């Protein structure tokens, strides 16, 4: 059991260990399973530059480990993968912690990099990160990949990468409640980025169900494929009582809330966004159902703002105020108050751009709609 008895200025760590910096506490082979109470004191200017996995102030916190009441300021960490400002991997509990600075993954594959923790099968509660986080695949402003629980937490920094990037979490296969992200999220469009979301890159997937409740995202989100104000993809998972606002820009499968939704449900959700893309673009969801797979059940959802396709884009299709493309799914008691501007596009609607064996009930749309062919005020 450990306590931090005073603030620590760790500036000297930049010259330690042949300039590799601080050696993380614990390891994957010998994880930290004790308690560390920071007593609301600060560790500042921590520096780590190691070509290793499981890197942070703590390398690996296992079940039973508890890190609490800590401020980590101006952290500067570079590592291969599973890298975070406080922990590389957390299988225990991180609570009442704030961190700011920079976290980078050098891996060309899965980065699993996060402002607070790289990989979280454990619990994160009342944590904040204002960290510039970067990597290639699976990057989050707070957590890179999570199969555990995240509650009452937020991220305010920038997150960037090529695939599966989220303002809060890159991939969520666990539960996120009462949490938010407020920074800009960007995918490298020159590299064909995909699965980029204001809160999470992907909700679900890999055989796991993700749940997001009472959470929100704001900021600018940019990518190429599967780009959403809250989630790039919602895959057989749950988005409840959550919202997104800001600017969402991509190419295909672009939505104010989710870029693409397959299975699962979206309930009591809203998006207030400026959305721009080319194909399968919607004020709430770009494509609800895709590639032969049925979409999410959407209930009590709303979208406001604008949806547009650039005038110089090649002829495109499936643009809607609420949903761009609806496939084998239902939309109930939902609405769009959106201006849709897609002058060169086919299948453009105030509510749904294209309906393929879907069902829309007790829903409405208001706003101006402009398209080229198969244009409707509702569908």
Beta strands, then each sheet from edge to edge (+ up, - down):
strand 1: 2-3
strand 2: 8-9
strand 3: 35-44
strand 4: 47-55
strand 5: 58-61
strand 6: 66-84
strand 7: 87-90
strand 8: 93-105
strand 9: 110-114
strand 10: 117-120
strand 11: 123-134
strand 12: 137-140
strand 13: 143-146
strand 14: 149-151
strand 15: 154-155
strand 16: 159-161
strand 17: 163-166
strand 18: 169-172
strand 19: 175-177
strand 20: 180-181
strand 21: 185-187
strand 22: 194-197
strand 23: 200-204
strand 24: 211-213
strand 25: 216-222
strand 26: 225-228
strand 27: 231-235
strand 28: 238-240
strand 29: 243-249
strand 30: 252-255
strand 31: 258-262
strand 32: 265-267
strand 33: 270-276
strand 34: 279-282
strand 35: 285-290
strand 36: 293-294
strand 37: 297-299
strand 38: 302-308
strand 39: 316-320
strand 40: 323-327
strand 41: 330-332
strand 42: 335-341
strand 43: 345-349
strand 44: 352-356
strand 45: 359-361
strand 46: 364-366
strand 47: 369-370
strand 48: 373-376
sheet 1: 1+ 3+ 2+
sheet 2: 1+ 3+ 6+ 4+
sheet 3: 1+ 3+ 6+ 8+ 11+ 14+ 19+ 24+ 28+ 32+ 37+ 41+ 45+
sheet 4: 1+ 3+ 6+ 9+ 12+ 17+ 22+ 26+ 30+ 34+ 39+ 43+ 48+
sheet 5: 1+ 3+ 6+ 8+ 11+ 15+ 20+ 25+ 21+ 16+
sheet 6: 1+ 3+ 6+ 8+ 11+ 15+ 20+ 25+ 29+ 33+ 38+ 42+ 46+
sheet 7: 1+ 3+ 6+ 8+ 11+ 15+ 20+ 25+ 29+ 33+ 38+ 42+ 47+
sheet 8: 5+ 7+ 10+ 13+ 18+ 23+ 27+ 31+ 35+ 36-
sheet 9: 5+ 7+ 10+ 13+ 18+ 23+ 27+ 31+ 35+ 40+ 44+
end
